[in-house]
């Protein structure tokens, strides 16, 4: 019988926040990503970029990359895909001609308006097992962790 290595005492999947977040995101987000891929040919990264443009427009690619932790190669590919699909447009920022700002086209806004509520309903369903105060606490804690991760990684 082969000797099985002992699991690491420092990592336990059943109690790992990173693992749980990744699995939940894959399960729930995967449904939205599949819809985007099947209906529009849009990648998961493309949808992540589109959500940022849809919610925060006008916004720059650099701002999206920093906020969503998307590296420049994947961000560039996603923007090329969104350009090809006719979902985003680029404009020179009138206050700083060195900056290119992104916004959704009419087609992009229509797609965003269709998919964003599906994403919101999926989140509501996922969180329906929690009380209102638990949802509030979870959102506050996740925001703190998100902000800390941003500072930690950039340090």
C-alpha positions in Angstrom: 0.0 0.0 0.0 1.5 3.4 -1.0 2.4 5.8 1.7 0.0 8.8 1.6 1.5 12.1 2.6 0.0 13.9 5.5 -2.1 16.9 4.6 -0.6 20.2 5.5 -1.6 21.3 8.9 -1.5 24.9 7.7 -4.1 24.5 4.9 -7.5 22.9 5.4 -9.9 23.2 2.5 -13.0 22.8 4.8 -12.0 26.0 6.7 -10.2 28.0 3.9 -11.9 31.3 3.1 -10.1 31.6 -0.2 -11.2 28.1 -1.3 -14.8 28.7 -0.3 -14.9 32.1 -2.1 -13.4 30.5 -5.2 -15.9 27.6 -5.2 -18.9 29.9 -4.6 -17.7 32.3 -7.3 -17.2 29.4 -9.7 -20.6 27.9 -9.0 -22.7 31.0 -9.1 -20.6 33.2 -11.4 -20.2 30.3 -13.8 -23.8 30.4 -14.7 -23.6 34.0 -15.6 -20.4 33.5 -17.5 -22.0 30.6 -19.4 -24.9 32.8 -20.4 -22.5 35.5 -21.6 -20.4 33.0 -23.6 -23.3 31.2 -25.2 -25.4 34.2 -26.1 -22.8 36.8 -27.0 -19.5 34.9 -27.2 -18.2 37.0 -24.2 -15.5 35.6 -21.9 -15.7 35.7 -18.1 -13.0 38.4 -18.0 -15.0 40.3 -20.7 -18.0 40.3 -18.4 -16.0 41.4 -15.4 -14.6 44.4 -17.4 -18.1 45.1 -18.8 -19.6 45.3 -15.3 -17.0 47.9 -14.3 -17.7 50.0 -17.4 -21.4 49.6 -16.9 -21.4 50.6 -13.2 -18.6 53.2 -13.2 -18.5 54.7 -16.7 -16.7 56.7 -17.7 -13.7 54.7 -16.5 -10.2 53.9 -17.8 -8.8 50.5 -18.5 -6.1 51.1 -15.9 -8.7 51.8 -13.3 -10.5 48.6 -14.1 -7.4 46.6 -14.0 -6.5 47.9 -10.6 -10.0 47.6 -9.2 -10.7 44.1 -10.6 -7.2 42.7 -10.2 -7.0 41.9 -14.0 -3.5 41.8 -15.5 -2.8 44.0 -18.5 -2.7 41.1 -21.0 -6.1 39.7 -20.0 -7.6 43.2 -19.7 -6.4 44.1 -23.2 -7.9 40.8 -24.6 -11.2 41.5 -22.9 -11.3 45.1 -24.2 -10.5 43.8 -27.7 -13.4 41.3 -27.4 -15.8 44.0 -26.1 -14.7 46.3 -29.0 -15.3 43.5 -31.5 -18.7 42.8 -30.1 -19.5 46.5 -30.3 -20.1 46.8 -26.5 -17.6 49.5 -25.5 -16.3 52.7 -27.0 -13.2 54.6 -26.2 -12.9 58.4 -26.0 -10.1 60.8 -25.2 -10.7 62.3 -21.8 -11.4 66.0 -22.5 -9.8 67.0 -19.2 -6.6 64.9 -19.7 -5.9 64.1 -23.4 -3.5 61.4 -22.3 -6.3 59.3 -20.8 -8.7 57.1 -22.8 -12.0 56.6 -21.1 -14.4 53.7 -21.7 -18.2 53.7 -21.9 -20.8 51.3 -23.0 -22.4 51.5 -26.5 -26.1 51.2 -26.8 -25.7 47.5 -27.6 -23.4 47.2 -24.6 -25.8 48.9 -22.3 -28.7 46.7 -23.5 -26.6 43.6 -22.8 -25.5 44.9 -19.4 -29.1 45.8 -18.5 -30.1 42.2 -19.3 -27.4 40.4 -17.5 -26.8 42.6 -14.4 -30.2 41.8 -12.9 -29.5 38.1 -13.4 -26.3 38.5 -11.5 -28.1 40.5 -8.7 -30.8 37.8 -8.4 -28.2 35.1 -8.2 -26.5 36.9 -5.3 -29.9 37.5 -3.6 -30.7 33.8 -3.9 -27.2 32.8 -2.6 -27.6 35.1 0.4 -31.2 34.2 1.2 -30.0 31.7 3.7 -28.7 34.6 5.9 -30.7 37.0 8.0 -30.7 40.7 7.0 -28.2 41.5 9.8 -26.0 38.6 8.7 -26.0 39.8 5.1 -25.1 43.3 6.3 -22.3 41.9 8.4 -21.0 39.7 5.6 -20.9 42.6 3.1 -19.1 44.8 5.6 -16.5 42.1 6.4 -16.0 41.2 2.7 -15.5 44.8 1.9 -12.8 45.1 4.6 -11.1 42.0 3.4 -11.3 43.2 -0.2 -9.8 46.6 0.7 -7.1 44.9 2.8 -6.2 42.6 -0.1 -5.8 45.6 -2.3 -3.4 47.3 0.1 -1.6 44.0 0.9 -0.9 43.1 -2.7 0.2 46.6 -3.7 2.6 46.9 -0.7 
